[in-house]
Amino acid sequence: MYQHLRNSGYYVEVLGSPLTCFDASQYGALLLVDSEEEYFPEEIAKLKRDVDGGLSLIVFADWYNVSVMRKVKFYDENTRQWWMPDTGGANIPALNDLLSPWGIALSDKVYEGEFTLGDHEMYYASGTSISRFPSEGRIITRTLNNQGFEVISGHTQQVEEIPILGLYQTGSDKLAGRVVVYGDSNCLDSAHIQKGE
């Protein structure tokens, strides 16, 4: 994704410090991709002010489900211990804290499947869904497989109308920023663009 944005003429900078340490007036958008970070209340408040002031926020999330994490624990031969992931693909509880000022929340469900978005064939590798979104926003839904259910039970379950993409203009003022939330970050990884055969 970084190289694609650069090749398209965009300036991309990686933020290696807390959200309180950058001047949002110098940027058009903040991308949070597969975030595993925690966010302090000061960072959440600043980001809300930044978006109100024109910064757009684009979140590419991933899955988070405690039952699935317990199920995918593994035995590490090097340490001779059982390991369980500390988080799923993303830290959804922290992202929900960060997105709460706009009334946005992600679920603890894990979904997978193929679908079409416009002219593009897409593969949702292992993402979450949107559980709460402002009524003024726009939600895109698709039919997907409940991957979390399959991991836990061994049975497949297809679910319709899963909200996977949310688009929200934060204010009536054209200067206000936008918040975009997509439940799976694997679409940005060239290794996951097409489902393996």
C-alpha positions as CSV (number, residue, x, y, z in Angstrom):
1,M,0.0,0.0,0.0
2,Y,2.8,2.4,0.9
3,Q,4.5,2.0,-2.5
4,H,1.2,2.2,-4.3
5,L,0.3,5.5,-2.6
6,R,3.8,6.9,-3.3
7,N,3.7,5.9,-6.9
8,S,0.3,7.7,-7.2
9,G,2.0,10.9,-6.0
10,Y,0.9,10.9,-2.4
11,Y,3.3,11.9,0.4
12,V,3.2,9.2,3.1
13,E,4.7,9.5,6.6
14,V,4.7,6.7,9.2
15,L,3.7,8.0,12.6
16,G,6.1,6.6,15.2
17,S,4.8,8.5,18.1
18,P,1.5,9.0,20.0
19,L,-1.4,10.7,18.2
20,T,-0.9,13.8,20.4
21,C,2.5,14.4,18.7
22,F,1.6,15.4,15.2
23,D,0.2,18.5,13.6
24,A,-2.9,17.3,11.8
25,S,-3.3,20.6,9.9
26,Q,-0.3,19.4,7.8
27,Y,-2.0,16.2,6.7
28,G,-5.1,15.2,4.7
29,A,-5.7,11.7,6.2
30,L,-4.6,9.4,9.0
31,L,-4.6,5.7,8.1
32,L,-4.8,3.2,10.8
33,V,-4.0,-0.2,9.4
34,D,-4.3,-3.4,11.5
35,S,-3.8,-1.4,14.6
36,E,-2.7,-3.3,17.7
37,E,-2.0,-0.2,19.8
38,E,-3.8,1.1,22.9
39,Y,-5.0,4.8,22.8
40,F,-4.9,7.2,25.7
41,P,-7.9,9.5,26.4
42,E,-5.7,12.5,25.3
43,E,-5.1,10.8,22.0
44,I,-8.8,10.1,21.4
45,A,-9.8,13.7,22.3
46,K,-7.1,15.1,20.0
47,L,-8.1,12.9,17.1
48,K,-11.7,14.0,17.5
49,R,-10.6,17.6,17.3
50,D,-8.4,16.9,14.3
51,V,-11.2,15.2,12.4
52,D,-13.6,18.0,13.3
53,G,-11.0,20.3,11.9
54,G,-10.7,18.6,8.5
55,L,-8.4,15.5,9.0
56,S,-9.9,12.3,7.5
57,L,-9.5,9.0,9.4
58,I,-9.3,5.8,7.5
59,V,-9.4,2.6,9.5
60,F,-8.5,-0.9,8.1
61,A,-9.4,-3.2,11.0
62,D,-9.1,-7.0,11.4
63,W,-10.6,-9.7,13.5
64,Y,-10.7,-9.9,17.3
65,N,-12.5,-12.7,19.2
66,V,-11.4,-14.2,22.5
67,S,-12.9,-17.6,21.8
68,V,-11.2,-17.8,18.5
69,M,-7.9,-16.8,20.1
70,R,-8.2,-19.5,22.6
71,K,-8.9,-22.0,19.8
72,V,-5.9,-21.0,17.8
73,K,-3.4,-21.3,20.6
74,F,-0.3,-23.3,19.7
75,Y,2.5,-25.2,21.3
76,D,5.9,-23.5,20.7
77,E,8.7,-26.1,20.5
78,N,11.3,-23.5,21.3
79,T,9.9,-22.4,24.6
80,R,8.0,-25.6,25.2
81,Q,4.9,-23.6,26.2
82,W,1.4,-23.1,24.9
83,W,1.0,-19.7,23.4
84,M,-2.3,-17.8,22.9
85,P,-2.4,-14.6,20.9
86,D,-2.5,-11.4,23.0
87,T,-4.9,-9.9,20.4
88,G,-6.5,-11.0,17.2
89,G,-5.6,-9.4,13.9
90,A,-6.3,-6.0,15.5
91,N,-7.0,-4.5,18.9
92,I,-10.7,-4.0,18.4
93,P,-11.4,-2.9,22.0
94,A,-8.9,0.0,21.6
95,L,-10.2,0.9,18.1
96,N,-13.7,1.0,19.5
97,D,-12.5,3.5,22.2
98,L,-10.9,5.6,19.4
99,L,-14.0,5.5,17.2
100,S,-16.5,6.1,20.1
101,P,-16.7,9.9,19.7
102,W,-18.4,9.3,16.3
103,G,-20.7,6.5,17.5
104,I,-18.8,3.8,15.6
105,A,-18.0,0.3,16.9
106,L,-16.6,-2.9,15.5
107,S,-17.8,-6.3,16.5
108,D,-16.0,-9.4,17.9
109,K,-17.2,-11.5,14.9
110,V,-14.8,-13.0,12.4
111,Y,-15.9,-13.2,8.7
112,E,-14.4,-14.5,5.5
113,G,-15.5,-14.6,1.9
114,E,-15.4,-13.4,-1.7
115,F,-17.5,-10.6,-3.1
116,T,-17.6,-7.9,-5.7
117,L,-17.3,-4.2,-4.9
118,G,-17.9,-2.1,-8.0
119,D,-15.8,-3.7,-10.7
120,H,-13.4,-5.3,-8.3
121,E,-13.3,-8.9,-7.1
122,M,-12.6,-8.8,-3.3
123,Y,-11.5,-11.3,-0.8
124,Y,-12.3,-10.7,2.9
125,A,-9.6,-12.8,4.5
126,S,-10.5,-12.7,8.2
127,G,-12.1,-9.4,9.2
128,T,-14.6,-8.1,11.6
129,S,-17.9,-6.3,11.0
130,I,-19.3,-2.9,12.0
131,S,-21.6,-3.2,14.9
132,R,-22.6,0.5,15.3
133,F,-22.4,3.4,12.9
134,P,-24.0,6.8,12.6
135,S,-27.4,6.8,10.9
136,E,-26.2,9.7,8.7
137,G,-23.4,7.5,7.4
138,R,-23.3,5.0,4.6
139,I,-22.9,1.3,5.2
140,I,-21.9,-1.3,2.6
141,T,-22.9,-4.9,3.4
142,R,-22.0,-8.3,1.9
143,T,-22.8,-12.0,2.4
144,L,-19.8,-13.7,4.1
145,N,-18.9,-16.8,6.0
146,N,-18.8,-16.7,9.8
147,Q,-15.2,-17.8,10.1
148,G,-15.2,-17.5,13.9
149,F,-18.1,-20.0,14.1
150,E,-16.3,-22.3,11.8
151,V,-13.0,-22.2,13.8
152,I,-14.9,-22.9,17.0
153,S,-17.5,-25.4,15.9
154,G,-16.1,-26.9,12.7
155,H,-19.3,-26.0,10.8
156,T,-19.7,-23.5,8.0
157,Q,-22.3,-20.7,8.3
158,Q,-23.0,-18.1,5.7
159,V,-24.4,-14.8,6.9
160,E,-26.1,-12.1,4.8
161,E,-26.0,-8.3,5.2
162,I,-22.7,-8.1,7.1
163,P,-21.7,-4.5,7.4
164,I,-18.1,-4.3,6.3
165,L,-17.5,-0.8,5.1
166,G,-18.7,2.5,6.7
167,L,-18.4,6.0,5.2
168,Y,-19.2,9.0,7.4
169,Q,-19.0,12.8,6.8
170,T,-18.5,14.0,10.3
171,G,-20.2,17.4,9.9
172,S,-22.3,19.5,7.5
173,D,-19.4,21.8,7.1
174,K,-17.3,20.9,4.0
175,L,-14.2,21.4,6.1
176,A,-15.0,18.6,8.5
177,G,-13.2,15.4,8.0
178,R,-14.5,12.0,7.1
179,V,-14.3,8.7,8.9
180,V,-14.0,5.5,6.8
181,V,-14.0,2.1,8.4
182,Y,-13.3,-1.2,6.7
183,G,-13.3,-4.5,8.6
184,D,-10.3,-6.3,7.0
185,S,-6.8,-5.0,6.4
186,N,-5.7,-8.0,4.3
187,C,-6.9,-6.3,1.2
188,L,-3.9,-4.0,1.4
189,D,-1.4,-6.9,1.5
190,S,-0.4,-8.1,-2.0
191,A,-0.1,-11.7,-0.6
192,H,-3.8,-11.6,0.2
193,I,-5.2,-9.9,-2.9
194,Q,-6.4,-13.2,-4.2
195,K,-7.5,-16.2,-2.2
196,G,-4.9,-19.0,-2.4
197,E,-5.8,-22.0,-4.5
